[in-house]
Amino acid sequence: MSTVYDAWIGREESRTQRILAPAVQAMAATLDTGTAPTAGEALPPGWQWLFFNPAVPRSELGGDGHPQRGGFLPPIELPRRMWAGSRLRYLAPLPVEAEATRRSRILKIENKVGKRGSLWFVTVEHTTACEDRDCIVEEQDIVYREATPPSAAPAPASPRHEAEAQWGRAFTPDTTLLFRYSALTFNGHRIHYDLPYARDEEGYPGLVVHGPLSATLLQQLAVEQGGGRRLARFEFRGVSPLFAGRPFRLEGQAQADASLALWARGPDGELAMSATAAFD
């Protein structure tokens, strides 16, 4: 179906950056992993999101802290924007301190109508390469939606996630974690650090945990449960938000095809994020 944003389909951009060891060490400290990969060692899955983020001048940010509409992404005017999910293929290690290039291309732009109005979905393919070899290929889904009026009825509570976990652990996100992750990813979205904005403007009960942070934690869990196998594919979808100060659980179960089903279960038992992991 043709849309007013068809001219953006196929648009490309490229960024080159060194996978800096100090940023990797800061991520290890943020996640409290105890150790960090050193120069030449492979970057853990999900940590590539620390890099290739645009350094947009403060004067060019919108009221939500995101870059203003337009540029590489289409100028969709709906005010709320979030990362809905991704499909990733890990093809080769991305070494710490290597120079890498991420090529981005807009694959698809679609309009849909949800329970709370119009939605636009933009799918972007990111290919990260090092030494003329593709290391990571990701299809990222970005959703734009209408603002929720202050007078609107609250969204119905999400049902309990009934899947039975074979293994899992509790995780409590605090405001320092969210602040550090926002700084490491140069993410200015105010829902992650500005409580009055998150509560009064976007209608959240607290500061929102970053979707890619939750996805990184699930990838870490997948690697731990992978029996030494290399993570080759990972897919995740955000379902409902998680909030600072409210413990949640990272859980999973093995599948008949040797893949893993993973999820983040919110404090009331609701499904916050679903994911699958496959290995070589």
SULMO-V324284 format. One record per residue. N is the residue number from 1. SS is DSSP state (hx for helix, st for strand, lp for the rest). BURIAL is I if it has 24 or more other C-alpha atoms within 12 Angstrom, else O. D_CENTER is the distance of its C-alpha to the mean C-alpha in Angstrom with 2 decimals. Layout:
n = <N N>
ss = <SS SS>
burial = <BURIAL BURIAL>
d_center = <D_CENTER D_CENTER>
This chain:
n = <1 2 3 4 5 6 7 8 9 10 11 12 13 14 15 16 17 18 19 20 21 22 23 24 25 26 27 28 29 30 31 32 33 34 35 36 37 38 39 40 41 42 43 44 45 46 47 48 49 50 51 52 53 54 55 56 57 58 59 60 61 62 63 64 65 66 67 68 69 70 71 72 73 74 75 76 77 78 79 80 81 82 83 84 85 86 87 88 89 90 91 92 93 94 95 96 97 98 99 100 101 102 103 104 105 106 107 108 109 110 111 112 113 114 115 116 117 118 119 120 121 122 123 124 125 126 127 128 129 130 131 132 133 134 135 136 137 138 139 140 141 142 143 144 145 146 147 148 149 150 151 152 153 154 155 156 157 158 159 160 161 162 163 164 165 166 167 168 169 170 171 172 173 174 175 176 177 178 179 180 181 182 183 184 185 186 187 188 189 190 191 192 193 194 195 196 197 198 199 200 201 202 203 204 205 206 207 208 209 210 211 212 213 214 215 216 217 218 219 220 221 222 223 224 225 226 227 228 229 230 231 232 233 234 235 236 237 238 239 240 241 242 243 244 245 246 247 248 249 250 251 252 253 254 255 256 257 258 259 260 261 262 263 264 265 266 267 268 269 270 271 272 273 274 275 276 277 278 279 280>
ss = <lp lp lp lp lp hx hx hx lp lp lp st st st st st st st lp lp hx hx hx hx hx hx hx hx hx hx hx lp lp lp lp lp lp lp lp lp lp st lp lp lp lp hx hx hx hx lp lp lp lp lp lp lp hx hx hx st lp lp lp lp lp st lp lp lp lp lp lp lp lp lp lp lp lp st st st st st st st st st st st lp lp lp lp st lp lp lp st st st st st st st st st st st st st st st st lp lp st st st st st st st st st st st st st st lp lp st st st st st st st st st st st st st lp lp lp lp lp lp lp lp lp lp lp lp lp lp st lp lp lp lp lp lp st st st st st lp lp lp hx hx hx hx hx hx hx hx hx hx lp lp lp lp lp hx hx hx lp lp hx hx hx hx hx hx hx lp lp lp lp lp lp st lp lp hx hx hx hx hx hx hx hx hx hx hx hx hx hx hx lp lp lp lp lp st st st st st st st st lp lp lp lp st lp lp lp lp st st st st st st st lp lp lp lp lp st st st st st st lp lp lp lp st st st st st st st st st st lp>
burial = <O O O O I O O I I O I O O O O O O I I I I O I I I I I I O I I O O O O I I O O O O I I I I I I I I I I I I I O O O O O O O O O I I I I I O O O I I I O I O O I I I I I I I I I I I I I I I I I I I I I I I I I I I I I I I I I O O O O O O O I I I I I I I I I I I I O O O O I I I I I I I I I I I O O O O O O O O O O O O O O O I O O O O O O I O O I I I I I O I I I I I I I I I I I I I I I I I I I O O I O O O I I I I I I I I I I I I I I I I I I I I I I O I I O O O I I I I I I I I I I I I I I I O I O I I I I I I I O O O O I I I I I I I I I O I I I I I I I I I I I O>
d_center = <27.55 28.07 26.13 26.84 23.86 25.11 25.97 22.33 21.82 22.23 21.61 20.48 19.65 19.58 18.71 20.38 19.66 20.87 18.61 20.29 21.39 21.41 17.67 17.25 19.85 18.20 14.97 17.39 19.16 16.17 15.33 19.12 19.29 22.84 22.78 20.84 21.29 24.04 25.02 25.18 23.13 19.96 16.55 14.76 11.98 8.50 10.58 10.84 7.92 10.73 12.82 13.83 12.56 15.45 17.95 19.09 22.30 22.32 24.95 22.63 19.98 20.13 20.97 17.43 16.64 14.75 16.85 19.61 19.59 20.92 20.86 18.75 16.94 19.54 21.03 20.08 21.70 20.00 18.97 15.72 12.51 8.94 5.91 7.55 6.56 7.49 10.71 11.34 14.82 15.84 19.29 20.58 19.92 18.52 21.02 20.72 22.86 22.92 22.66 20.02 19.36 16.37 17.78 15.90 17.57 17.22 18.12 18.50 18.85 19.89 21.28 21.49 23.05 21.60 23.36 22.70 23.43 22.16 18.68 17.65 15.08 14.39 13.39 13.00 13.92 13.14 15.82 16.06 19.70 22.02 25.82 25.94 23.89 20.56 18.29 14.87 14.43 11.22 11.42 8.58 9.56 9.83 12.19 14.93 17.23 20.39 20.86 22.17 25.74 26.75 29.47 27.35 27.57 24.65 22.47 23.99 22.75 20.59 22.83 22.79 20.97 24.05 22.87 24.69 22.83 24.62 22.85 20.35 20.19 19.68 17.23 17.91 15.47 17.70 17.72 18.24 15.06 13.07 15.43 15.12 11.35 11.69 14.64 13.33 10.57 13.20 11.21 14.14 12.82 15.59 14.26 12.95 16.42 19.06 20.32 23.04 20.76 18.16 21.19 23.69 21.86 18.88 20.61 18.36 20.42 18.58 15.80 12.36 10.03 6.58 4.21 2.37 6.15 7.28 6.06 7.79 10.60 11.11 11.45 13.83 15.68 16.02 17.55 19.83 21.04 21.38 24.89 24.55 23.25 20.77 17.34 17.67 15.20 12.07 10.75 8.62 9.02 8.54 12.24 13.16 12.05 12.83 14.92 16.29 19.53 19.10 18.93 16.97 17.35 15.47 17.73 18.68 21.69 23.14 23.93 27.22 25.85 24.62 20.93 18.99 17.67 15.16 13.98 13.28 16.46 16.88 20.04 22.09 21.27 18.92 16.10 12.77 10.57 12.30 11.88 14.49 15.38 18.39 20.44 23.19>
